[in-house]
């Protein structure tokens, strides 16, 4: 609703806390209570306000920029209008606060979803914008005639602390920006400006004749963010999983940048099961994250290990060599036969049984596989599963040497 002088005004029904419960649970609610209790000179009025608030004496709370109002009844039923005033932020302070929200993507996303970012109040204070009241900022006005805070205004303040717990946007409304005005200000700052346009010939002439040199490739991905915060996450949010995904995203971005700068992009669209293997290659330390990746891969824990090993050796291409068996066309088959004949001297070629793109040793747990790029992959059977035994080689003899290496010489997993 809108007040008589044009200010937006909202009214809230606030229940009193049960006996033994605090008036505020959140740190910004407790900050409001601290500002009240530190600023009231008469401790008796604090105690009287608590009794009235717990007894349900405070009626509906009206909130508008700079003021909260409620009717508070004494024990004998006498009604008093209590007002608590809080200075509004200046236009410059609001511009600074909105700028802070827009600069930080997490704050902006939360505010646009009508959620209060837990650390916005702290960061705003660091930039010189105090959202929580300071000492002496909560001014009291009551028709009981008290010159300072009385039991009625302190009771109102305690109920406002409970209201802030449930709707922290009330704090912004008190400082001068009701929720709707705040949303409009944020959207206006994030709305892309529409260029006026320039002459096409001038625009073309401004394009440099040669492109600038590409940036230097960083040595590795950056440090992922820490999601360790004072506020408990919702029940369905696992911070460890989000941190792990952020680290995997950084590694993937670094890989894409490396391939783009080197001109060797790997254009492959992953299936959900393949993507689970890619994520598992990041070695999640959280057991719940690892369990979700095992389920997502569809391989079980034993089957995921060789898949992760293959991914680390060659990404999705190596994973396909592990998973897929394909028939060779005539041309590819002829090249493979020629490579096999040239790889060993007469009489030295090991007994290999061919099937599709795979050649398996007769009587030994070794195998070589041909990929779509003409490379030969060494494989060895362990615990009933085939797994890569080394890097791919351009010729079958080198791959076979890695595949047939004695068990104790190398453990590819």
N, C-alpha and C positions, 0 to 999 in steps of 0.2 A: 504494500500500500504506500501511498504518498502522503506526506504530512501537509499541514495547511500552508506551509511556506515553501513548498516545492521540493523538499528533501524526501528522499525515499526512506520509508519507515517500515520496519518489520516487527511483528509481535510473536513471542515464543512462550509456550507453556513449559515451565521448568519444574520437574519434581524435586522434592527435597531428598537428600541422601539418607539412606537407612542408618540407624544408630550404629556407630562404630566405623562407618565409612568416611573417607576423606571427601572434602568438597571438590577436589581436583585430582585427576589421575595423570594427565599429560603434563609435560614440563612447561608448556606455555600457560596451561591453566594454573599450575603451581606458581609460575612467575607472576601471574595476576594476583593471586592470594598474597604472595610475598610483598608486592607493592602496596597492597592494602594494609597489611599488618605492620609493615615498617613505617607507614606514613601516618597511622592513627596514634595520637598522643595518649588517649585514654584507653587503657586496657579493659576497663569495664564495658566500654561500648563494643569492643571486639567480642567479648563474651556474650553480651546481650544480642548482638547481631547473629552469632552462631545459634543461639537458642531460638531466635525468631525464624531463621532460615530452616533449621532442622524441624521446627514445629509446623512448617507449611504456611507461614504467615505471609510469604511473598507471593503476590499475584502474578499475572502474565507480565513478561518483561518486554518493553518496547525499546527497539534499538534504532538509532538514527545516527548520522555522522556527528561525533562529538558528544553524544549523550545517551544514557540508558535511563529508563523510567519504569517505575512499578508502584503499585499500591501495596503498602505493608500495613498489616493490622497488628495492633497491640494485643496482649492477652485478654483485655477487656472488650475487644472488638472494635476499638477506635481505629479508623482508617487514616493513613497518612500517605501523601504523595512524596516519594523519595526519588531524587535525581542524582546521578553521578556523571560528572563531566570529565572528558578526556580531550586534550588539545588535538585538533586535526593536523595531519601532516601538510606541509606547504607543497605547492605545485612542483617546486624543484626537488623536494624529497620524493614525491611520487614518481617523477620522471626517473630519478636515480633507482628507485625500487623496481619499476617496470623494466628499466634497462638491465638490471641484474637478473630478473626473471627470464628475459629474452636471451641473454648471453648464455645462460646455462640451460641446456636442452632438457635436463631432468626436471628442473623447476617449471619450465614452460609447459611441458607435457602434463605434469601433475596439476598445475593450476587450470589448464584448459579442460582437464577431466574433473574439475571441481574438487580437487584434493589439495590439502595443504602440505607442501614439502616440509619434512621435519626440521631441516636445518635452515629454512628460509629466514626465520626470525633472527637466528644467530648471524647469518651472513649479512643480512640487512643492517644489523647493529654494527658489524665491522665496517660497513660502508657509510656509517653516520646516520642511518635511518632507524630509529627506535620504534618498533611496533608495540612491544610491551611497555606498560607505563613505568616511568621512573619514580623516584622518591618524591612524593608530594604532588604528582600529576593528577591523581584521582581526587577531584574537587567534589564536595558534597553540597547538596541543597535539599532541605526537607521542610515541610510546612509545620513540623513540630516546634520550630523555632531555634534549633540547635545551630550554633555558629560554626561547628566543625562536624566531623562525622558523628552520627548518632547510631543507635541500634538499628534504625530503619535503613539508613544508607549502607551500613556494613552488611546487613542481611542481604540487601540487594547485590552488593559486590560478591558475596559468597555464591549467590545463585548465578551470577554472571560467569563465575569460574566454572561452574558445572555446564553452563551453556557453551563456553569456549571448548570444553572437552568434546562436546558433540558436534559443534559447528565452528571450527576455527576461523571461518570467514567473517564471523561477527567481529573479530579483532580488527580486520581490515575495514569493515563498515564503520566501526567506531572512529577509526583514524581518518575517515573521510571518503572511502571508496566502497560503496555497496557492491555486492558481488556482480551485478549486471554491468555496472560502470567499469569494474576491474576487467571483466571479460572483454568488453568493448575496447578498452585501452590496449590489452594484450593482442587482440586480433588485428587492431589497426597497426601495431608495430610489426607484426609478422606478415601482413598482407604485402605481396610483392608489388613494387611500384611499376606502373606501366610506362615504358619509355615513349617519348614523343616521336622517335624515329629520325633517321638521318637519310640523306641522299645516298642511293645505292652505289654510285660511282665513287663517292667520298669514302664510304665504308669499305669498298673493295680496295681502294688505294691505300688504306691504313693497314691492310694485312701485310705482314713482313714477307719478303721474297723467300726467305729461308726460315724454317722453324727453329726455335731455340733448342739448345742441347738439352736432352732429358736430364732430370735431376739424378744425383748420385743415389744409388741403391743403398738403403740403410742396411746395416749388418743383420738386423733381425727385427721382429715386431716389438712394439713398445710394451711397457709394463701395463698389464690390465688393471682396471680400477678395483678398489676394495669396497665391498658393500657392507662392511662392518659398521653398523649404526646403532644408536641408542634405542630406536623404536623397533619393536618386534615386527617382523614381516607378517603378512597375512598367512593363514594356515596352508594355502596351496602354493606358496612361493618358497623356493629353496635357494637361499643366497649362494650356496656353494655351486649349484648348477648354473646360476646366472654368471658367476665369476668364471667358471670353466668355459661357458659358451663365449664370453667376451674374449678370453685368451685364445680360443680356437678361431674366432673371427679375425683377431689380429694376425694370427699365423696365416690364415687364408688370404687376407689382404696383402700380406707381404709376399706370398707366393704369386699372386696375380700380378703384383707390381714387378716382381722379378721376371716373370714370363713376358710381360708386356715390354719391358726394357730390353730384354734379350731377343724379342721377336719369336718366342716359341710358346705361344699360348696353348693351353690344353683345353680345347673346347669340348667339354663333356658335361652333360646334365646328369646329376646323380639321382639315383633312386633313393627313397628314404632309408632302405637297408644299407646301401653304399655310404650314405651320409653318416649313418651311425658308426660305420667302420672308421670313416675319416675323423669323426669326433673322438672315438676311442683311441685313435693314434696319438691324441694329446695327453694320454696317461692321466685320466681323472683320479684324484686322490680320494674323493668322497665316495663311499661305498654305494650310496643311493644313486648317485649319478652313473657310476659304473653299471649298476644293475639295470638302469633304464636303457643304457646303450646296448647291453647284452640283449635285452628284450627287443629293442628296435632293430637290431641287426638280423634277428631271426636265425642265428647260428648257434646259440648256446655259448657258454663260457669257453668250452674246449675248442669250438669252431671259430670263435672270434680271435683267438691268439694268432693263428696263421694268417688270417685276413688282415689284422693290424700289421703284422710283419710284412706282408705283401704291399700294403699301402705305403708304408714307410720307405720301401725300396723303389716304388714307381707309381704311386698314386692309383688312379682308377684304371689305368692300363694294366698295371701289375695285378690289380684285383680281378680283372677280367680273365687274365691268364690263369689265375687260381680257380676261378669259378666256372669258366666256360670251356667247352670242348667243341671245336668246329672242324668241319671237313675242309680240306684244302682243294682249291681249284687246280686245274691241270698245270697252269703255269707255275703256281706257287709250289705244287708238289714236285715238279721237275727241278726247280731251283733247290728245294730241300734235299732231294736225292743227290744232286751234284755236290752240295755242301757236305753231306755225310760221306760221300766217296772221297772227297778231297781232304777231309779232316784227318784221316789216319792212313798210315802206310798199309800196303796189302797184308792181310792176315792179322793186323793189330786192332781192327775195329771191334769193339765189344759187341756181344750178342744183344741186339735191341729189337723189341717187338713193337712195330708201329701201329698206332690207331689214331686216326684223325690228325691233330696237330701235336700228338704226344708220342714219344719213343721211350718205352719202359725197359729197364734192364731185365734180362732173364735170370731169375734166381737172386736178385739183389734189390734192396729198397731204394733204387735210384731211378731217376727219370729226367729227360730233357723235354722242354716244351717250346714250340715256335709261336711267337706272337705276330700280330698283324703288321708289325714294322720290320719283320725279318730277323729279329733278335732271338737268341736261344736262352731259355731260362733253366737253371739247374733246380731240380726238385728232389726232395728226399722224404721218405715215408717214416713217420714217427708216431707211435701210439695210435696207429690205424688211420692217420690223416696225412695227406700230402701237403708239404709246405715248401716255400722257396728256400733253397740252400745257399743262395748267393746272388750277386748282381747278374743281370743279363749279359751275354757275351755275343760278339758278332759271328762266332763260329761254334759248331756243336762240340768240338773237342774241348775247348775251354770250359764250356758249360758242363760237360760230362765230368771233367776233373773235379769241379766243385760239388757236383751231385754225388759222386762216388767216393768222396773223401771219407776217411775212417770216422767212425762215430765220435771218437774222443778228440778229433782235431778241431771241430767247430760245432758250436751249438747255435744254429741260426735263429732260434727263438730265445 
